[in-house]
Amino acid sequence: MKTKFLIICIIISNYTFAQSELDKVVNGSCDCITASTSAIVDYDSYIELIMECVSPLIVQNSKELARELGISDDDELTSIELIGSQVGEKLVIECPRFTELTFQLLGDDPQMMDEVIEKIQENEEDNLLIEEGTILSISKEIPCVIILKNAQNETMNYYWIESININERFISDPGSLKGKKANIVYYLGEIYNPKIGEYQTRKILSELTVE
């Protein structure tokens, strides 16, 4: 029960935004979770996946994460729990496979689902985020997705689903944005995925400025 409570706390705690060492651990965990072929059919298998993909990276990088996140490491166990909370919060926002599994496993608990959704929604338009980098591509699908590579060489996806203040030529010919350096302002919003019959949290483009 204690383990279950800690994992739930990981999911519903206040979200802390991008930091380099945190990104490293989150991205590695997400890659492992996404690549896993394990059948996640119940809570126990869900915990096993977290222990396999997330816990080792947290332990290996605990000192760097604690220093970066301003967490005291006097008590190692408490420090790791606090770090795990922040890693879990970022995973549930940014890793589609982890989000899908979390919602799938918590779907039978309406109260817990409401709390998870509420925490995600707290990070939407009132908390605009900024990223800069080079635009790699723009899809011709609906919804349109802009793929950007940032200074840390990370590839980020942004959904262009609402009107933004941008030069008209880029609206009529969005492909001309490819290869340009840009500043992107975005927020975390929900997009309905009819393939799984659920909403998924994604980075929604709010502003785009070409350098």
Wavefront OBJ file of the C-alpha trace (Angstrom):
o trace
v 0.000 0.000 0.000
v 2.862 2.375 0.849
v 4.469 1.714 -2.529
v 1.163 2.382 -4.266
v 0.760 5.639 -2.372
v 4.257 6.813 -3.345
v 3.667 6.064 -7.021
v 0.364 7.961 -6.956
v 2.153 10.898 -5.302
v 4.643 10.845 -8.155
v 1.811 11.311 -10.607
v -0.231 14.021 -8.907
v 2.414 16.277 -7.312
v 3.055 19.814 -8.589
v 4.962 19.769 -11.856
v 8.533 21.151 -12.069
v 9.664 22.250 -15.519
v 12.607 21.390 -17.698
v 16.124 21.174 -16.316
v 18.996 19.504 -18.120
v 19.741 16.605 -15.768
v 16.027 16.081 -15.184
v 15.443 15.977 -18.943
v 18.205 13.417 -19.325
v 16.590 11.061 -16.820
v 13.041 11.665 -18.066
v 13.995 11.116 -21.705
v 15.919 7.939 -20.879
v 13.031 6.629 -18.794
v 10.522 7.460 -21.508
v 12.632 5.715 -24.172
v 12.789 2.592 -22.006
v 9.051 2.647 -21.250
v 8.175 3.192 -24.905
v 10.495 0.412 -26.105
v 9.353 -2.102 -23.491
v 7.430 -5.099 -24.797
v 6.250 -6.134 -21.337
v 2.498 -6.651 -21.033
v 1.149 -3.995 -18.669
v -2.116 -5.560 -17.596
v -2.397 -4.624 -13.921
v -0.950 -2.400 -11.233
v 1.863 -4.836 -10.365
v 3.149 -4.967 -13.942
v 2.909 -1.162 -14.097
v 5.115 -0.873 -10.983
v 7.553 -3.429 -12.417
v 7.941 -1.304 -15.548
v 8.656 1.787 -13.437
v 11.201 -0.141 -11.361
v 12.863 -1.398 -14.548
v 12.942 1.849 -16.543
v 12.814 4.752 -14.107
v 14.311 3.750 -10.766
v 17.813 2.809 -12.052
v 18.258 6.163 -13.779
v 17.104 8.041 -10.683
v 19.521 6.139 -8.449
v 22.432 6.499 -10.898
v 21.929 10.246 -11.213
v 20.565 11.017 -7.734
v 23.385 13.341 -6.638
v 23.276 15.413 -9.838
v 19.478 15.575 -9.754
v 19.403 16.572 -6.088
v 21.898 19.364 -6.719
v 20.047 20.604 -9.816
v 16.610 20.489 -8.198
v 17.761 21.997 -4.915
v 16.908 18.889 -2.902
v 18.896 18.171 0.262
v 20.536 14.756 0.070
v 21.234 14.417 3.812
v 18.633 11.648 3.924
v 19.242 9.572 0.790
v 15.890 7.771 0.853
v 13.909 10.996 1.254
v 16.004 12.649 -1.456
v 15.319 9.829 -3.924
v 11.593 9.939 -3.145
v 11.493 13.693 -3.839
v 13.477 13.254 -7.045
v 11.201 10.389 -8.100
v 8.214 12.639 -7.583
v 9.582 15.270 -9.957
v 10.649 12.691 -12.553
v 7.197 11.082 -12.411
v 5.444 14.434 -12.764
v 7.417 15.237 -15.909
v 6.921 11.745 -17.332
v 3.148 11.875 -16.992
v 3.158 15.197 -18.858
v 5.730 14.496 -21.571
v 5.909 10.742 -22.206
v 2.859 9.591 -24.234
v 3.304 5.894 -23.414
v 3.622 6.561 -19.686
v 0.604 8.881 -19.798
v -1.405 6.218 -21.629
v -0.478 3.507 -19.115
v -1.134 5.786 -16.146
v -4.585 6.720 -17.380
v -5.281 3.093 -18.260
v -4.343 1.854 -14.778
v -6.054 4.695 -12.910
v -9.132 4.672 -15.091
v -11.128 2.670 -12.557
v -10.557 5.322 -9.900
v -12.548 8.424 -10.973
v -11.376 10.505 -8.021
v -7.721 9.816 -8.722
v -8.228 10.460 -12.437
v -9.826 13.813 -11.642
v -6.830 14.739 -9.503
v -4.362 13.767 -12.236
v -6.268 15.734 -14.883
v -6.572 18.736 -12.574
v -2.818 18.781 -11.972
v -2.136 18.592 -15.708
v -4.588 21.386 -16.453
v -2.915 23.634 -13.887
v 0.025 23.826 -16.279
v -1.882 25.058 -19.321
v -2.264 28.633 -20.610
v -1.562 30.351 -17.287
v 1.951 28.895 -17.385
v 3.419 29.650 -20.789
v 6.793 28.075 -21.503
v 9.537 29.138 -23.900
v 11.847 27.057 -26.066
v 14.248 27.992 -28.840
v 16.013 25.997 -31.500
v 15.965 25.023 -35.157
v 12.786 23.855 -36.873
v 13.375 20.429 -38.399
v 10.029 19.865 -40.059
v 6.338 20.748 -40.187
v 3.777 18.063 -40.876
v 0.973 18.409 -43.393
v -1.325 16.378 -41.189
v -4.159 17.640 -39.022
v -3.297 18.610 -36.354
v -0.114 20.194 -37.695
v 3.025 19.332 -35.727
v 6.195 21.438 -35.669
v 9.342 19.509 -34.776
v 12.127 21.587 -33.250
v 15.632 20.686 -32.072
v 16.740 22.750 -29.078
v 20.188 23.769 -27.812
v 20.458 20.503 -25.841
v 20.010 18.579 -29.116
v 16.596 17.351 -27.956
v 13.786 16.922 -30.470
v 10.518 18.519 -29.351
v 7.019 18.337 -30.887
v 4.619 21.305 -30.818
v 1.011 21.200 -31.994
v -0.095 24.150 -34.141
v -3.854 24.028 -33.619
v -4.828 27.645 -32.975
v -4.257 31.049 -34.547
v -0.855 32.571 -33.753
v 0.745 35.902 -34.592
v 3.122 35.009 -37.424
v 4.068 36.385 -40.826
v 1.377 35.546 -43.397
v 3.898 33.907 -45.741
v 4.583 31.216 -43.161
v 0.870 30.503 -42.879
v 0.447 30.112 -46.636
v 3.723 28.199 -46.954
v 4.529 26.604 -43.550
v 7.183 24.428 -45.142
v 9.340 27.541 -45.540
v 9.876 27.520 -41.758
v 12.018 24.395 -42.050
v 15.638 25.025 -41.109
v 14.947 28.389 -39.499
v 15.903 29.277 -35.950
v 12.843 30.124 -33.908
v 11.597 31.026 -30.456
v 8.495 29.091 -29.460
v 6.059 29.941 -26.691
v 3.780 27.055 -25.743
v 1.551 25.640 -23.053
v 0.485 22.144 -22.085
v -2.996 21.348 -23.379
v -5.147 18.328 -24.133
v -5.767 16.854 -27.575
v -8.326 14.127 -28.150
v -6.892 10.904 -29.577
v -9.716 8.915 -31.209
v -7.475 5.863 -31.609
v -7.459 5.272 -27.859
v -10.615 7.224 -27.006
v -8.843 9.537 -24.579
v -7.352 13.005 -24.282
v -3.567 13.317 -24.311
v -1.483 16.194 -22.978
v 0.639 17.863 -25.646
v 2.700 21.027 -26.156
v 0.394 23.565 -27.831
v 1.975 26.362 -29.852
v 1.028 29.832 -28.623
v 3.612 32.070 -30.324
v 6.374 31.549 -32.881
v 9.087 34.088 -33.689
v 11.576 33.437 -36.476
v 15.067 34.824 -35.907
l 1 2 3 4 5 6 7 8 9 10 11 12 13 14 15 16 17 18 19 20 21 22 23 24 25 26 27 28 29 30 31 32 33 34 35 36 37 38 39 40 41 42 43 44 45 46 47 48 49 50 51 52 53 54 55 56 57 58 59 60 61 62 63 64 65 66 67 68 69 70 71 72 73 74 75 76 77 78 79 80 81 82 83 84 85 86 87 88 89 90 91 92 93 94 95 96 97 98 99 100 101 102 103 104 105 106 107 108 109 110 111 112 113 114 115 116 117 118 119 120 121 122 123 124 125 126 127 128 129 130 131 132 133 134 135 136 137 138 139 140 141 142 143 144 145 146 147 148 149 150 151 152 153 154 155 156 157 158 159 160 161 162 163 164 165 166 167 168 169 170 171 172 173 174 175 176 177 178 179 180 181 182 183 184 185 186 187 188 189 190 191 192 193 194 195 196 197 198 199 200 201 202 203 204 205 206 207 208 209 210 211
